[in-house]
């Protein structure tokens, strides 16, 4: 296909069948190589034709006459032919470039905000001027989690991220969105114990499953491949009274193809809580098809999310296209309008001429009388 950019119109026009323009010189070939059509007229044969032509001083010609078009007829024919050939080439007006994005994976990040997340047993591996954190400074578990999750989110190009916070109860902080900056802003607004002091891990997993079900029921396009569903749960304690046990929630997640990666951080013994139930954390990950990680410091936490990033590479596809609108029917319509207008003008002219002739005849008859 050929594209012509009409700068003076501010349009982009593409011809689907550009080779149709090879037909443009066809009328010239017909004019040069095919004899013109001649109209025949009746005649009387006489035996003294040569003598008559000599007396009259006329030169004999063939017994047919060739019609010669006037200049305006030639112009109409040329314009009509150009329009017809251009219509055969099927011109298409190209619209502004559009981007079609296809997101491959939905990632729900589940963060524990129980009271133990305020324990300052992590050391920052890098400075964060926005939060006033210096490299090597002791920070809380939640602050360490925010740093690592910020780096993790910046690597998820094309994924939709969601955020669930839990403590005494679980609630949805951020629905699935491809706007990573908005997701990070809402993450930074979180604080320890804003959801309560305890750790309802099972309820948080159940809410994540519910959100996946609601989203896929509302906007899943049957023509598009199903997006992968991943949940990453970050916690530093045991489940303390969920309505749904974490193991049971993991079984439901596995049945609904929600893969859960579990990240256990910190040492709960430093704040007098029970030791992490790593057996439960590992079973939750295994039942849903995910993996479990334990991070006792910032480096291990970063490594855990780096490994998850490798296990769940971002799936993203963006295609650019330009909507097309054909205009060939307008060209054919223009040809029809030209001929109808010409026919109307000639008919009107013929009627006016006849009326003038009749009026002249009436005037001439009156003068004769």
C-alpha positions as CSV (number, residue, x, y, z in Angstrom):
1,X,0.0,0.0,0.0
2,X,1.1,3.5,-0.7
3,X,0.7,6.5,1.7
4,X,0.5,10.1,0.6
5,X,0.7,12.8,3.1
6,X,-1.3,15.9,2.0
7,X,0.3,18.6,4.1
8,X,-1.8,21.3,2.6
9,X,-5.0,19.5,3.9
10,X,-3.5,18.3,7.1
11,X,-4.6,14.8,6.2
12,X,-2.9,11.4,5.6
13,X,-4.3,9.5,2.7
14,X,-3.5,5.9,1.9
15,X,-4.4,4.1,-1.4
16,X,-5.3,0.5,-1.0
17,X,-5.0,-0.2,-4.8
18,X,-2.4,2.3,-6.0
19,X,-1.7,0.4,-9.2
20,X,-5.2,1.5,-10.4
21,X,-3.6,4.8,-11.4
22,X,-1.9,2.9,-14.3
23,X,-5.3,3.1,-16.0
24,X,-5.2,6.9,-16.3
25,X,-3.7,7.0,-19.8
26,X,-6.2,4.5,-21.1
27,X,-8.4,7.1,-22.8
28,X,-5.4,8.4,-24.8
29,X,-4.6,4.9,-26.0
30,X,-8.2,4.5,-27.1
31,X,-8.1,7.9,-28.9
32,X,-4.8,7.1,-30.7
33,X,-5.3,3.4,-31.7
34,X,-9.0,2.8,-32.0
35,X,-11.0,4.4,-34.9
36,X,-13.4,7.1,-33.9
37,X,-17.1,6.3,-34.0
38,X,-18.9,7.9,-37.0
39,X,-22.6,8.4,-37.3
40,X,-24.1,7.4,-40.7
41,X,-26.5,9.6,-42.6
42,X,-28.9,8.8,-45.5
43,X,-27.8,9.9,-49.0
44,X,-29.2,9.8,-52.5
45,X,-27.0,8.1,-55.2
46,X,-26.9,10.0,-58.5
47,X,-25.0,9.0,-61.7
48,X,-23.6,12.5,-62.3
49,X,-22.1,12.9,-58.8
50,X,-18.6,13.8,-60.1
51,X,-20.0,16.4,-62.5
52,X,-22.0,17.9,-59.7
53,X,-19.0,18.2,-57.4
54,X,-17.0,19.8,-60.2
55,X,-19.7,22.4,-60.8
56,X,-20.2,23.2,-57.1
57,X,-16.4,23.2,-56.5
58,X,-16.8,20.9,-53.4
59,X,-14.4,18.1,-52.3
60,X,-16.3,14.8,-51.7
61,X,-15.9,13.2,-48.2
62,X,-17.0,9.9,-46.6
63,X,-20.6,9.3,-46.1
64,X,-20.4,9.7,-42.3
65,X,-19.7,12.5,-39.8
66,X,-17.5,12.4,-36.7
67,X,-18.9,14.0,-33.6
68,X,-16.5,16.5,-32.0
69,X,-16.9,17.3,-28.3
70,X,-16.8,20.9,-27.1
71,X,-14.1,22.1,-24.7
72,X,-16.4,21.9,-21.6
73,X,-17.3,18.3,-22.5
74,X,-13.6,17.4,-22.7
75,X,-13.1,19.0,-19.2
76,X,-15.9,17.0,-17.7
77,X,-14.7,13.8,-19.3
78,X,-11.2,14.3,-17.9
79,X,-12.3,15.2,-14.4
80,X,-14.8,12.3,-14.3
81,X,-12.1,9.8,-15.5
82,X,-9.6,11.0,-12.9
83,X,-12.3,10.7,-10.1
84,X,-13.3,7.2,-11.2
85,X,-9.7,5.9,-11.3
86,X,-9.0,7.5,-7.9
87,X,-12.1,5.8,-6.5
88,X,-10.8,2.4,-7.9
89,X,-7.5,3.0,-6.0
90,X,-9.7,3.2,-2.8
91,X,-8.3,6.2,-0.9
92,X,-8.4,5.9,2.9
93,X,-8.1,8.8,5.3
94,X,-5.8,7.9,8.2
95,X,-6.8,9.1,11.6
96,X,-4.5,10.1,14.5
97,X,-2.3,7.3,15.8
98,X,-4.0,5.2,18.5
99,X,-2.3,2.9,21.0
100,X,-3.9,-0.4,22.0
101,X,-2.5,-1.7,25.2
102,X,-2.9,-5.3,26.3
103,X,-2.0,-6.0,29.9
104,X,-0.8,-9.5,30.6
105,X,-0.9,-9.8,34.4
106,X,-2.8,-8.5,37.4
107,X,-0.7,-8.3,40.6
108,X,-2.5,-7.7,43.9
109,X,0.0,-6.6,46.6
110,X,-1.2,-7.4,50.1
111,X,0.5,-5.6,53.0
112,X,0.4,-6.3,56.7
113,X,-0.2,-3.1,58.8
114,X,-0.3,-4.7,62.2
115,X,1.4,-3.1,65.2
116,X,4.6,-5.1,64.8
117,X,5.3,-3.5,61.5
118,X,6.5,-0.5,63.4
119,X,9.5,-2.4,64.8
120,X,12.7,-0.7,63.6
121,X,14.8,-3.8,63.0
122,X,15.7,-3.1,59.4
123,X,18.6,-1.1,58.0
124,X,18.1,1.0,54.9
125,X,20.3,0.0,52.0
126,X,19.9,3.3,50.2
127,X,18.9,6.8,51.0
128,X,15.4,8.2,50.3
129,X,15.3,12.0,50.5
130,X,11.5,12.1,50.1
131,X,11.1,10.1,53.3
132,X,14.1,11.6,55.0
133,X,15.9,8.2,55.2
134,X,19.7,7.9,55.0
135,X,21.6,4.9,53.8
136,X,22.5,2.7,56.9
137,X,19.7,4.2,59.0
138,X,17.5,1.9,61.1
139,X,14.0,2.0,59.7
140,X,10.7,0.3,60.5
141,X,9.5,-2.9,58.7
142,X,6.8,-0.9,57.0
143,X,9.3,1.7,55.7
144,X,11.5,-1.1,54.4
145,X,8.5,-2.6,52.7
146,X,7.6,0.7,51.1
147,X,11.1,1.1,49.7
148,X,11.2,-2.4,48.2
149,X,7.6,-2.2,46.8
150,X,8.5,1.1,45.1
151,X,11.4,-0.5,43.3
152,X,9.2,-3.5,42.5
153,X,6.3,-1.4,41.1
154,X,8.7,0.5,38.8
155,X,9.6,-2.8,37.1
156,X,6.0,-3.8,36.4
157,X,5.6,-2.1,33.1
158,X,2.3,-3.2,31.6
159,X,1.0,-5.0,34.7
160,X,-2.0,-3.7,36.6
161,X,-1.3,-3.3,40.3
162,X,-3.7,-3.4,43.2
163,X,-3.2,-2.9,47.0
164,X,-4.9,-4.5,50.0
165,X,-4.0,-3.5,53.5
166,X,-4.9,-5.7,56.5
167,X,-4.7,-5.7,60.3
168,X,-7.9,-6.4,62.4
169,X,-9.6,-6.4,59.0
170,X,-8.7,-6.3,55.4
171,X,-9.7,-3.5,53.0
172,X,-9.0,-2.5,49.4
173,X,-6.7,0.5,49.3
174,X,-6.2,0.6,45.5
175,X,-8.2,-1.2,42.8
176,X,-6.3,-2.6,39.9
177,X,-4.7,0.2,37.9
178,X,-2.0,0.6,35.3
179,X,-1.1,4.0,36.8
180,X,1.9,3.1,38.8
181,X,2.4,6.6,40.2
182,X,-1.1,6.6,41.6
183,X,-0.5,3.2,43.1
184,X,2.7,4.4,44.7
185,X,1.1,7.5,46.1
186,X,-1.6,5.5,47.8
187,X,1.1,3.1,49.1
188,X,3.0,6.0,50.7
189,X,-0.2,7.1,52.6
190,X,-0.3,3.8,54.6
191,X,0.7,3.8,58.2
192,X,1.1,1.1,60.9
193,X,-2.1,0.1,62.7
194,X,-4.3,2.1,60.4
195,X,-6.2,-1.2,59.9
196,X,-5.8,-2.4,63.5
197,X,-3.1,-4.1,65.6
198,X,-3.8,-7.8,64.8
199,X,-3.0,-9.9,61.7
200,X,-6.0,-11.3,59.9
201,X,-4.0,-13.0,57.1
202,X,-6.7,-15.3,55.9
203,X,-9.3,-12.5,55.5
204,X,-6.8,-10.6,53.4
205,X,-6.2,-13.5,51.1
206,X,-10.0,-14.0,50.8
207,X,-10.5,-10.3,49.9
208,X,-7.8,-10.6,47.2
209,X,-9.7,-13.6,45.7
210,X,-13.0,-11.6,45.9
211,X,-11.5,-8.6,44.1
212,X,-10.1,-10.8,41.3
213,X,-13.5,-12.4,40.8
214,X,-15.3,-9.0,40.7
215,X,-12.9,-7.5,38.3
216,X,-12.9,-10.4,35.9
217,X,-16.7,-10.6,36.0
218,X,-17.0,-6.9,35.1
219,X,-14.4,-6.3,32.4
220,X,-12.9,-9.5,31.1
221,X,-13.2,-9.5,27.3
222,X,-13.9,-13.0,26.0
223,X,-11.9,-12.1,22.8
224,X,-8.8,-11.4,24.8
225,X,-6.6,-14.0,26.5
226,X,-7.2,-14.4,30.2
227,X,-4.7,-12.3,32.2
228,X,-2.7,-14.0,34.9
229,X,-3.7,-13.4,38.5
230,X,-1.0,-13.0,41.1
231,X,-1.1,-12.0,44.7
232,X,2.0,-11.1,46.8
233,X,1.4,-11.2,50.5
234,X,3.8,-9.4,52.9
235,X,3.4,-10.2,56.6
236,X,5.5,-10.3,59.8
237,X,3.2,-12.4,62.0
238,X,0.8,-15.2,62.3
239,X,-2.9,-15.2,61.6
240,X,-4.7,-14.0,64.7
241,X,-8.4,-14.8,64.2
242,X,-9.5,-14.5,60.6
243,X,-12.9,-15.7,59.6
244,X,-11.3,-17.7,56.9
245,X,-8.2,-19.8,57.7
246,X,-5.2,-19.0,55.5
247,X,-4.9,-22.6,54.4
248,X,-8.6,-22.7,53.3
249,X,-8.2,-19.4,51.5
250,X,-5.2,-20.8,49.7
251,X,-7.2,-23.8,48.5
252,X,-9.8,-21.4,47.1
253,X,-7.1,-19.4,45.4
254,X,-5.6,-22.4,43.8
255,X,-9.1,-23.4,42.4
256,X,-9.5,-19.9,40.9
257,X,-6.0,-19.8,39.4
258,X,-4.8,-17.1,41.8
259,X,-1.1,-17.6,42.4
260,X,0.1,-16.4,45.8
261,X,3.6,-15.6,46.7
262,X,4.2,-15.3,50.5
263,X,6.9,-13.0,51.9
264,X,7.6,-13.2,55.7
265,X,9.7,-10.4,57.0
266,X,11.4,-9.6,60.3
267,X,11.7,-11.6,63.5
268,X,8.5,-11.3,65.6
269,X,10.5,-12.4,68.7
270,X,11.9,-8.9,68.9
271,X,8.4,-7.5,69.9
272,X,7.3,-10.5,72.0
273,X,5.1,-12.1,69.4
274,X,5.1,-15.8,68.4
275,X,7.6,-16.9,65.9
276,X,6.5,-16.9,62.3
277,X,4.5,-19.9,61.3
278,X,6.6,-20.6,58.3
279,X,4.8,-24.0,57.8
280,X,1.5,-22.2,57.2
281,X,3.2,-19.6,55.0
282,X,4.8,-22.3,52.9
283,X,1.6,-24.3,52.6
284,X,-0.4,-21.2,51.5
285,X,2.2,-20.6,48.7
286,X,2.4,-24.2,47.7
287,X,-1.4,-24.7,47.5
288,X,-1.9,-21.7,45.2
289,X,1.1,-22.5,43.0
290,X,3.4,-19.7,44.4
291,X,6.5,-19.6,46.4
292,X,7.4,-18.5,50.0
293,X,10.2,-16.3,51.1
294,X,11.6,-15.2,54.5
295,X,13.4,-11.9,54.8
296,X,15.2,-11.0,58.1
297,X,16.8,-7.8,56.7
298,X,16.4,-5.3,53.9
299,X,18.7,-7.2,51.5
300,X,16.8,-10.4,51.8
301,X,13.5,-8.5,51.3
302,X,14.9,-6.9,48.1
303,X,16.1,-10.3,47.0
304,X,12.6,-11.9,47.6
305,X,10.9,-9.3,45.4
306,X,13.6,-9.6,42.8
307,X,13.0,-13.3,42.7
308,X,9.2,-12.8,42.4
309,X,9.9,-10.4,39.5
310,X,11.8,-13.2,37.7
311,X,9.1,-15.7,38.4
312,X,6.4,-13.3,37.2
313,X,7.9,-11.4,34.3
314,X,5.9,-8.4,33.1
315,X,3.6,-9.3,30.2
316,X,2.8,-6.3,28.1
317,X,1.9,-5.7,24.5
318,X,1.3,-2.3,22.9
319,X,0.3,-1.9,19.3
320,X,0.0,1.4,17.4
321,X,-2.6,1.7,14.7
322,X,-4.4,4.4,12.8
323,X,-8.1,4.2,12.2
324,X,-9.0,4.3,8.5
325,X,-12.1,5.8,6.7
326,X,-12.6,5.1,3.0
327,X,-13.7,8.0,0.8
328,X,-14.0,6.3,-2.6
329,X,-17.8,6.5,-2.5
330,X,-17.6,10.3,-2.2
331,X,-15.6,10.4,-5.5
332,X,-18.2,8.3,-7.3
333,X,-20.9,10.5,-5.9
334,X,-19.1,13.5,-7.3
335,X,-19.1,12.0,-10.8
336,X,-22.8,11.4,-10.5
337,X,-23.5,14.9,-9.3
338,X,-21.3,16.4,-12.2
339,X,-23.3,14.5,-14.8
340,X,-26.7,15.2,-13.3
341,X,-25.8,18.9,-13.0
342,X,-24.6,19.0,-16.6
343,X,-27.8,17.3,-17.8
344,X,-29.9,19.7,-15.8
345,X,-28.1,22.8,-17.3
346,X,-28.3,21.4,-20.9
347,X,-32.0,20.6,-20.5
348,X,-32.7,24.1,-19.1
349,X,-30.7,25.7,-21.9
350,X,-32.5,23.7,-24.5
351,X,-35.9,24.7,-23.1
352,X,-34.9,28.4,-23.0
353,X,-33.7,28.2,-26.6
354,X,-37.0,26.7,-27.8
355,X,-39.0,29.3,-25.9
356,X,-36.9,32.0,-27.6
357,X,-37.4,30.4,-31.0
358,X,-41.1,30.2,-30.5
359,X,-41.3,33.8,-29.3
360,X,-39.2,34.9,-32.4
361,X,-41.5,32.9,-34.7
362,X,-44.6,34.5,-33.2
363,X,-43.1,38.0,-33.5
364,X,-42.1,37.2,-37.1
365,X,-45.6,36.1,-38.0
366,X,-47.1,39.2,-36.5
367,X,-44.8,41.4,-38.6
368,X,-45.6,39.5,-41.7
369,X,-49.3,40.0,-41.2
